[in-house]
Amino acid sequence: MLTGDARSTGTRARTSWLAAAVISVPDRALVFSLCAIVATAITVQLNVFHPYTLFPLLVVLIAATWKLTPPPFAGVPVRWHRRRPHAASVGDGEAPDRAMATGEAGPEVTGDDVPPGEVASPGAGMRQTVRVAWISVAITVLLLLAWMAVQHNYFSELLSVRRDPAIYTLRGIWLMNHASPDVVLPQQLVDIARAVPGVGLDFGGETFRTTRYFQSTTVVPGLIAVAGWFGGVPLLLKADVFIGGMALLSMYAVARRMAGPRLGMLPVAALALSMPMVSFTRVAYTEPLSMIAVMACLLGLWQAALTKRRSMWILAGLGAGCVPVTRIDGWIVVLGALVGIGIWGAFATSAPVRRQIRAGWGWFCLSAFPVAGLGYTDLRFHSPDYLHILAPSYEPLVLASLAAAVLVLVVIVLPGVPRVALWFRRRSTLLGRALMGVVGALIVLVMLRPLYYTGHHITDAPTQTEVRIRQAREGLPSDPTNSYDQESVNWIAWYLGWPAVIMASAAGLWAIREAVRRLRAELVLVVSVIAVNAALYLSVVSITPDQIWAMRRFLPVILPGGLLIMAWGLGQLYDRRAVIAARLAPRLRPRLLTRGVTGLVSVASLLVLAFPIAGWSGLSLFQAREGAGQYDFVQNACTQLENQHVLIVGAIPPMGYYQPTFRNLCNSTVINVPNSTPAKEQAQIAKIVSMWGPQPVKVAVFNVTGVPWASAPPKVPTYQVTYAMWESVLSHPPQHTVTEKTTLWIGTARADGMVVPR
C-alpha cells in the first residue's frame, strides 16, 4: 500500500506531466506547422501531391524536428530568492550583473535551465509559476477556439479571379484533384487561340503555352487543398480560419517568453480583434501562414540567445526559411535575422561567445537557405511569369540576404573585431542613448510624413487606374501615382489605435537601450527582424494602397512584431514597478506608487484591447460574408457546363474572370471571347466552333447586351447571385459593405456563330 507521501509524489508527477504537455502546446503547434509547410512545398513542387505522399512525409518531418520544440517550461519567468545574471548578453554571456549594482530587481531566470521533459521543483514559487503558465495556455487555446468558431461563420466565397485570394482558392481547388499545381491545356486550345485573334485561354495576357501557371506560391493552395480532401470545397473555403488560429497561437509562443504567460495574451488578443487579422483569415491569404513562420524565427532566435542550444538556431533558421516559401518577399526575414546576428557579433568580445555566435550563424544558415530555396524553385518552376514580373524587387532581397550572410561571417571571424567590440562595450551607455535618439527621431519623422511628403511609387497603368477611380469616388485630388507611403503609420493606427502605436514605439526605444546598454542578445536578434521589415515597408509600402488590402504588407511581421515589443515593454514596466516607484519618489510611500505603476499597465492593456474593437464601424461589417452565395451560384452553373466546351462571351462581371472557375470546379474546357461588336464576336465564335469539333459548345454570358443572340436576348438570367463585399477605399478604414450582383445567361453556339438561348 502506498503511503500518503508516495501518493502525493505520484499525483505531483502526473500533474507535472500534464502541465508540461499543456504548456508545450503552442510550441508543438508551431513546429508542426513548419513541418506542414515544408511537406506541402516538397510534394507540390515534385508533382506528387497526394495524401499517401504528403502525410507520411509530414510524419517523418515531425519526428525529425521533435527536439526543436523548446523545453516545456522554457521562458516561464521564475523568481529565485538569489539573484543571477541574465542568461545571455551581447558581449560575454557572463556580463557583470548590473542589476546588483543599481539596486534593481534581480533578473529573471527562466525554465530554460530545466532539461527537456523535466520539471524543476525549487518550491512553492515554481509550482505557482507552472500553474500560471499552463492555465494561461489553456485560456489562450480556449479563446482562440472561440475566435475560430466565430470566424468559421463568416468565411468568404471568392471563386472568380478578382484579386489574389481567389487565385489561391482556385489553385487549392485544382490541387484537390491533381498532383501538380500546373494546368496543362490541350494543344487544340492553343491552336484555336493562334487562329482566332483576340480570344484568351485564361485570365490576363495570352501566352500561347499549353502549361498555365497561377500567380502564387503553392503552399497556401496546397494546405487548403488538404482541407478539401477531408470536406470538399466547403471546408476548403474555411481552411484559412484554422491557419489564422494557428498563427495567433504561434504568436503566443513568442509573447509569453517576452512578456510572461499572462501579459503575453495581450498582443494575441489585440491582433485577433483587429480588422486586418479578421479579414485576412476569412479567405485564402498568404499572410497568416507567413506569420507562423515569422513567429518560429523569432522564437528560435530568442531561445537561442538565452539557452545556447543548437536546436533553437535550427528552429530560427527553419522559420526564417519558410517565410520565402509562403511569400515572395519573405527573404526580408532572413535578412533581418542575419542583421541581428551581425550586431551581436560586432559587440561580442570573449572567445567563447564568438564561438557560440559562429556556431549559431552556421546552423541558422544551414537551416534557412536550403528551405528558402524551396521558395525560389516553387516560383521558378510553378509560377515563372510571377517571378519574372517581380524580379526587380525579389532579386535584391535574395542578394542582400546572401551578402549579409557573408558580411556577418567576416564580422564574427576576423581577429580584430573583438578590439572594436571592446570599444563599443565600454561606451555601451552612450551608444544606447545615441541609438535611442536617432531611432526616435526617425520614428517621429515617419509619423509626420503626411505633413511634408507624398510617395509616388505607382508606375504601372492598371494600378494607376484603380487609384484614380477610388480618388474620384472619395473626392480626393487626382494623383494616380500616389502610393500613399506617407500614410503607413496612420494605417496601423486606424486598426490598432494610436496608444498601441505610441507604446510600441516607446517600447522599441527601450528595447534598443536594453539591448545595447545591458547587452541583451535576445533583444538584439528579435528587434532586428522586426526593425528591418519595418524600415522597408513603413517607408515604401509597395502595394496597391486601398484598404484593407494594403494591410497585407504589415500583417506577417510589423503588426505582431510591434505588439510583441509593446507587450515586452509593459512586462518590463510591471516587473520593475517597485524600482520605478522608488526612483520616482523615494520619500513617498513606495507601495502606493507601485500600485500606481500596476494601474498604469492595466489601463494601457485595456486601451490596447479597446482600440482594435473601436476600429470596427459596426457589426454589419464584421458579419458580412464577402461573396456569399458564389459557391452555390457556380455549382448551379456546373450542372449545365460540367465537362463541356465553354465559351465566355462579352464583358466580365464585377466579381472577375470565370475561366479558371469553370475549369477548376466544372471540369470545363474554356475559351474567352472578349467584349467587342456582335459581328466580330459572331465571326470569332463561328471560327472556334468549326475548329473545336463535333461536341456542342456552351456559351456563358455575364452581360446580355452586345452578344450575337440568334433571337431576342433573354430577359431573365439563367442564374444570378447578389452578395456583399467590403468597400475598397483610400482615405479611411472600410466602414460598410457594397452590394454587387452577378448574372449568368447560358446558351449554345451555332455553326454560324449565333448564340441560341437556353
Secondary structure, 3 states (H helix, E strand, C coil): CCCHHHHHHHHHHHHHHHHHHHHCHHHHHHHHHHHHHHHHHHHHHCCCCCHHHHHHHHHHHHHHCHHHCCCCCCCCEECCCCCCCCCCCCCCCCCCCHHHHHCCCCCCEEHHHCCCCCCCCCCHHHHHHHHHHHHHHHHHHHHHHHHHHHHHCCCCCCCCECCHHHHHHHHHHHHHCCCCCCEECCHHHHHHHHHCCCCECCCCCCCCCCEECCCCCCHHHHHHHHHHHHHHHHHHCCHHHHHHHHHHHHHHHHHHHHHCCCCCHHHHHHHHHCHHHHHHCCCCCCHHHHHHHHHHHHHHHHHHHHHCCHHHHHHHHHHHHHHHHHCCCCHHHHHHHHHHHHHHHHHCCCHHHHHHHHHHHHHHHHHHHHHHHHHHHHHHHHCHHHHHHCHHHHHHHHHHHHHHHHHHHHHHHCCCHHHHHHHHHHCHHHHHHHHHHHHHHHHHHHHCHHHCCCCCCCCCHHHHHHHHHHHHHHCCCCCCCCCCHHHHHHHHHHHHCHHHHHHHHHHHHHHHHHHHHCCCHHHHHHHHHHHHHHHHHCCCCCCCCCECHHHHHCCCCHHHHHHHHHHHHHHHHHHCHHHHHHHHCCCCCHHHHHHHHHHHHHHHHHHHHHHHHHCCCCHHHHCCCECCCHHHHHHHHHHHHCCCEEEEECCCCCCCECHHHHHHHHCCEEEEECCCCHHHHHHHHHHHHHHHCCCCEEEEECCCCCCCECCCCCCCCCEEEEEEEECCECCCCCCCEEEEEEEEEEEEECCCCCEEEC
